[in-house]
Amino acid sequence: MEIAHRIIVDEKIRFGKPVIKGTRVPVELVIGKLAGGMTYDEVMTEYDITKEDILAALDYAAKHLSGEEVRAIA
């Protein structure tokens, strides 16, 4: 099932984690590699995905985090 542009979940692929459509590349992996310092080009080459796929992963992560609620405990 497509849950966002270019992002799908399928219980038979990566245990139902969000992945780039048409691949087995998890969104969390893409975000982690970028956070670790890899460039878009390096991620695209390493995982055979497009810039559009990377941008879709970033958009999905941003939207997912925007709904997260954090409460300070004093």
C-alpha positions, 0 to 999 in steps of 0.5 A: 500500500502506498502511504505517501508519494513513492513510499509503500508498506507491505508486510512481505517487504522489510516486515512492513516498514516504509520503503521506497516504492519498487525497492527494498530500501527502507526510508529509515536507511535513507534518512540515516545515511544522509544524517551520517554524512553521505551525499544524495549522489552517494546514496543514489549510487549505493542503493540504486534510487533516484533523487525523487526517491530521496526527497520522498523519504525526507518528505515522509519523515518530516510529515511523520515527525510533525505529528509527534508529540513530545512532553517535558517531564519536570 
